[in-house]
Amino acid sequence: MRSMTGKFLLLAMTALWLMAAGMRSGEAATIDDVRLWTAPDHSRLVFDLDHSISYDLFRLHNPERIVVDMRRTRLGTKSIDSLPLPDPVIQDIRHGAPSPDVLRVVVDVKEKVQPRSFLLKPMQGKPYRLVVDLLRPEKGDRNQSPITAQSTSHEVVIAVDAGHGGEDPGATGPHGLQEKVVTLAVAKALARDIDAHPGMHAFLTRTGDYYVPLEERVRLAVRAHADLFISIHANSSRDHYVKGASVYMLSEKKASDKVAQILADKENAADAIGGVMPQEVQDPVVNEILVDLKKRESLNSAQILAKDILHDLGKIEPIKYPKAKSARFVVLTEPRMPSVLVELDFISNPRRERLLRETRYRKKLARALSQASLTFLKQEGRLVVAKRKSPRAANRTYVVKPGDNLWKISKRYDVPVADIRQTNHLDSSQLFVGQQLTLPDSNS
């Protein structure tokens, strides 16, 4: 009898749970917020939902429209009419109810676009989100920074990456300052400083408040033929007294320490927060990314660049870690260019947040990064300046040994790296053991 009673209670509880679940699944979802992000190559609509939904998306022509039908969904207090329209892609947005249980959103577009949509699950304080991307036809390089001119073949190109953006605000200070705002402002100031130097040209991976996937940032830099990659961020901590800048680079194997690993995990998770299709989010641990000499050379150069950045930032602000740390950062995995990630300061510190809000201080930070880049490029001999040669200059022959690089040879024999590269017609800084170099006379 007791056994039958227990089974009855179990069945009753299961039935109640199924009824509750059915009621929940039958409830209409509410759109709590709607946002619009405009990027050079697409516009993105994001709908915040209190639970998951099913939906259909299709196109209509003459005129061009994108239609999203959301089943069992209703608008909350946030109105679609408050969106900043029109934008380069979207002319207007309307909504209605073609049937009692369907919310229809109609997007009037200015040109034929390729729609893409996906539903994101809740994570890190974000609710369910329906993301609708409207991809523009490819017409030249829309990602080129509008504040910089096209580089010429002899210029050194520096890719400046403003961390986060769009759906991903990054860290937020105690008084509401968002990391994405600081990084973009400093990145633009840095780009202007770089472009002011002869022989140097800046390329911004993002120029506005929108999100660029981590691997796409790297691809953009490669397409721009970047020689350096500097990713700009602002750190945060539960301890509001922590302050200071730090610089990170790619690690060969594992992170240099737990602090670097935690930061890499946080930065590599940006795609999921910023809104990337689930199948496009890559494993941040990239296998076999450091297998040839070019990658080794890039890491060595990144270490020198990091040291120069810490030196120049240290002139205007405290430094959290005096040496560069390393971990597997997705944005630093390109082997063809030295890449570093700079944490400007701790935005979680109220005093540092106040400084990071100031335009004057942001320009100081940008100037320090620009000066460090210039120092590095001169050390590496990448900024070649024409120099008069003595007709009686006595050249020497040097055979490259294990562990040698141009910077070490330059210091040892007091010969500028630029002169060594120019004399030996070197297109890169890569050297091979046993290679013979002609060293011009240091007084020439």
N, C-alpha and C positions, 0 to 999 in steps of 0.2 A: 504493500500500500504506500509506504514511504517512497519507494522507488518510483511509483507511478506519479505521486505528487511532485517529486523533484523534476521528473521529465515534463510534467504539465507546466511548472513554473518556468523551466528553461525555455519551453516553446512559447510561452506567453511573453517572456522578456524579449525573445528574438523577434516575435511579431511586432512588439511595440517599437523596437529599434528600427525594423524595416519600415514601419509606418512613419516614424520620425524622419528617417532618411528620405523616404518618398515625398514627405511634405517639404523637406528642405530642397530636394531636387526640383520640386514643382513650383517653388517660389520664384517670382520674377527677380532677376538680378537688377541691381541698381548701378547706374553709371554715376560714380561719385565725383569724377573730375575728368576733364578733357584738356589735352595740351597739344600744341602745334610747335614743331621744331623745323626750322628751314635750313637745309644744308645746300652747298653748291650744286650737288647732283640729284637731290631728292628733297621731298617734304615728308614729314612724318607726323601722323596723328596717333595719339595715345589715349586710350579710354581706360580709366581706372574702374574696376568692377569689384563689388563686394563678394562675388563668387563666380565660378567658372560658367561659361555660356557656350552655346553652339551658334554658328553664324555662317552666312554665305556671302561671298564677294564676287561681283561681276561688273563688266563694263557695258556702257551704252554709248552709241555714237550719234553724231549729228544732232545736238552738240555732244562733245566728249564729257562723259560722266562716269564716276566710279560709285557703285552702289554697295552698301553693306547692310545686310538684313540680319539683325540680332534677335534670335528667338527668346521669348520670355524675358525681355529686358526693357527697362524703363529708365528715363532720364531722372537724375536726382535734382538737387538744387542748383548744380553747376550748369549753366546754359552754354550750348554750343555757339550761340550767337555772340558770345563775348570773345571769341578767338580773334587774334590780330590778322584780319583779312582785308584785302587780298594779299597773297604772297606770290613769289615767282611762279608757282605751280597752280595753286588753288585760287579760283575766283570767288567762290562762295560755297557755303555748306548749308544744306537744308535737312529737315527731318520730318518724318510722318509715320503713320501706321497703316500699311496696306492691308493688314488683318489685325484682329484684336490682340494676338499674342506675339506680334512682330514689330520691332522698332526699326524703321528704315532710315539710314543716313545716306544722303545723296551729296556727293562732292563734285561740284562743277569745276573742271580743270581747264587750263588755258591752252594745253597742247596734249597730244597723245602721250600717255605715260604707261609705264609697266607697273601694275600694282603688285604688291607683295604684302602678305599679312601673316601674323602668327600670334598665338596666345602664350603669355608668360605666366608661370606660376608664382605665388607669393615668395619673396625672399628679401632678407635684410630690411624689413619694414615696408617694403613695397607690396601692394595688393596684387590680385590678378590684374593683368594688363592685356588689352587687345591692341596690338601695334599694327598700323596700316602705313606702309611705305609707298610713296608714289615716285617711281624712278624716272628721271628725265632722260630724253634721248641724249646720247653722247655727242657733244658739240665742242670739240677741243678739250683743253684741260681746265675744267671748272674748279679744280682744287688748287690752282695756282693762287698764291697770295695776291690780293689786289693792291697791297701796299708795297710790293716789290716788283721790280722789272724782271724780265726774263734774263737768265744768266747766259753768259757767253762761254765758249768752250774753255777759255783759259781761267775762268773764275773758280774759286773754291766755293762749293755750295754747302751750307749748313742747314740741316733740317731741324726746325724748332717745333717741338711737339708740346702743345698745351694739354696737360692731362685732363681727363674726364670730359664733361660737356653734355648738354641736352638732358636726357633722363638721369644721367649720372652726375650728381652735384659734387661728388667726392666728399671730403671731410667738411664739416660745418663748425664755425667758431661759436663761442658762447654768446656772441651778440649777432649771430645770423649770417656772418660772412661765409660765402661758399667757396670752396677750393677752386671750382671750375672758373669762377670769376677772376680770381687772383692769377691763376696760371695763364689764362688768355691775355690778360692785361700785360703781364711780364713778358710773355712770348712775343706780343706785338711790339713792345718797346725794344726787346732784344733784336727782333728782325730789323727795326729801323736803325739800330746801332751797327749791326753787321753790314747792312747795305751802305752805310756811310764810309766804310773802309774800302779803299781801292783793292780790287782783286777778290772781294768777298761778296757773297750773295746769300740771302736767307730764303728759306722755303718753309711756310707754315703748314702743318698737317691739318689744322682746322683754323678757320678765320672767324667763326661765330659760335653761338651757343647751340651746338648740335653734337651728337655723339658719333665718333669715328671708331669702328672696331680696332682692336689692338693690332692685329696682323695687317689690316688695311693701312694703318699709320706707317708701318714699315714699308709696305708696297709703294705707297705714295712717295716716300723718301727715296726709294730705289729708282722709281720712274723719273724723279727730279735729278738723278745722278748726284745724290748727296755724298759729300766726303766725310761729314760728321753728323751725328744724331744726338740732340740734347732734348730729353723729355723732362718737362717742368711740373713739379708737384708741390704740395704743402702737406706736412705731416700732422698727426693728431695723437693725443694720449689722454688717458683718464686722469693723469696727473697734470693739472693745469699750470704747474710751475715749470714743466719741461720746456726747454727752448733750444734753438740752434739749428743750423743747416747740416745736411749730410749728403753724400754722393754715393751712388750705387752703380755697379757694373755687372755684367754677366759673369756667372761662375762657370768654371769648367766642369765641375762635378756637382757638389752639393753647396748649399749656402755657407757663407763664411761663419755665420752664427745664427742663433735663434731669432734675433731681432731682424736680420735680413730676410730670413725665411718667412716670418710673419708678414713683413711688408710686401714681399713678392706675392704671397698668397692673396693679400688684400688687393693689390694692383691688378693681378691677373684675373680677379673675379669681376673686373669692371665691365666686361662684355655682357655678363648676365644681368647686371644692373642697368647698363646703358641701353640694352635692348638689341640683342643679336639673335637671329633665328637659332633655336637650340642645336640643329645639326651643323651650324657654322661655328659654334664655340669649340675651339681646339683644346687639346690637352696642353696645358702650359709647359709641361716637361717635354721639350722638343728633343727627340732622340738623335744622337750622332750629329749635333750641330757644331761640334768643335773637332774636326778631324783633319784639317789640312793647315798648311802654313799660313794662308791668308787669315784664317780665323785666329790663329795664335798671334799673328802680327797685330790684328785688330784689337785683341785683348790687351796686349802690351801697350799699344797706343792709348787705349781707353784709360788705362791706369795712369798714364802721364797726364792726360786731359783732366781726369778726376783730381789729381794732385794740384794742378794749376787752378781749377775751379775752387777748391777748398782754400787755397792760398788767397785768392782775390776776394772771395766771399768773407773770409776771416778779417778783412780790413774794415768791413762795415757792419758785421753782425757776429754773434757768438756761433761757434761751431760745435755741433753735438758730438760728432765722431771725427777725430783728426785724420783718420785714414778711410779710404773708400771701402765699403763693404760690397759683398757680391752674393747674387742668388740668380735663379732662373726667371728673369723678367721677360715676358713675351715680346715687349717692344724693343728689347736690346739684342735680339737674336740674329740680326743681319750681319754676316761675317765680312761684308765688303766695306764696312765703315765703322770706325770707333764710335761706340754708343754709350752714353751715360744717362742715368736718371738722377735728377737733382731735387731733393726735398728742401725747399727754400727756408722753411722754419716750421714751428708748431703753431698752426692756426687755432689750436685748442687753448693756447695761452692767451688770456685776455689782452695783455700788453702787446704781445707779438701780433695778435689779430688786428689791433688798432694800427700798428705800423703797416701791416700788409694791406690795409685799406687805403693808405695814403699813396697818391700818384707819385709824389716825389720819391718815396722810399722804393716803390716798384721800379722806378727808373734807375735808382742806385743798384738794385739787384741785377737788373738787365745789363747795366754798364759793367758790372763785375764779371758776369758771364761772358760778355762780349770781349772784355780784355783778356780773360783766361783763354778763350778760343783763339784770339790773335797770338798770344804767347805760344800756345801749343802749335799752331800752324807754322810759326817761325822756327820753333824747335825742330819740327818734322821736315822743314824745308819745303813746305807746300806753297808758301807765298814766295815765288821766285822774283827777285828784284835784279834788274840788269846791273852789272858791275863791270867796271873797266879792268881788264887783265893786263898785267905787266908782260911785255914781250919776252922778258928773260925769266919768267916764272919757272921754277924747277919742280916738275911733277914727280910724285913718288908712286910706287905700286904697292898696294896692300892686299893681302889674301885674307878673305873672310874666315873667321874662326867660329867654333860653336859658341853660341850665346851673344854673338855680335849683332848690333843693329846700327843704323845710320847715326842715331843720336849718340851712342857710346863712341863710335869711331870719330864723330865730329868733335866731341869733348876731348878725346885722347890726343888728337893731332891738331886741335885748335883750327879746324877748317869748317866753315859753315855747311850745314846739311844741304842747303840750296846749291852750293858750289859743287859738292860731291855729286848730287843728282844731275846737275847740268853738264858736268864734265863727262859723266859716264852714261848720259842719255837714259836715265832711269825714269820709267813711267810711274813706278810705285816705290814704296819703301821696303819691299820684300827683298831679302838677301838670301843667298845659298852658301853653305859651307864650301870653301874652296874657290869661290868666285873672286876674280881679280878686279880690284878697283884702282882707278887712277886718282890720287889725291893731289889736288892743285896746291901750290905753295900758299901758305897761310898769309903771306904778305902781298899776294897778288891782288 
